[in-house]
Amino acid sequence: MPSLVTLLPFIVLIGAMFLMTRSAKKKQQQAADMRNQMQPGSGVRTIGGMYATVKEVSDDTVLVDAGPGVELLFAKNAIGAVLSDDEYNRIVHGIEHDLKSDVVPDDASSLTETDEPAAAADSDEKSVDLGKKDEDKAEESADAVSAEAKTDDEPKKTDGDSDAK
């Protein structure tokens, strides 16, 4: 009889396979429940990424309204998600819900209150020049010209082709 040490890897492998199939079945069941909860008027997203409104639901198919005069028939398995009304309106129509707590200002000026305007505070400070002076620029350009002259004096290398054969 084989020892327990030789059977241990097989037991662990079978246990891991059991756990993986169990979680996959649970996800499939959740997806089936979500598809069974679809009702006419629900907003959905297909597995292809199309957003539409459910018009009719039958056993295996779903008739959706994808726009004015556009009705499409999908298999129920092709529905990737049933969306809440707020989420559907936000994505499809660009309508945001009216909660003021979710509003983020465009700039921070509305978050900080000061007695004097920011422009007046900036004009009181001295401007600081962090650039190089004109003398340094002149020296750099002279160095660059002399470096180019030196490279022109050196013989140029070729690809191996030479005139002397």
Order of alpha helices (4+ residues) and beta strands (2+ residues): alpha-beta-beta-beta-beta-beta-alpha-alpha-alpha
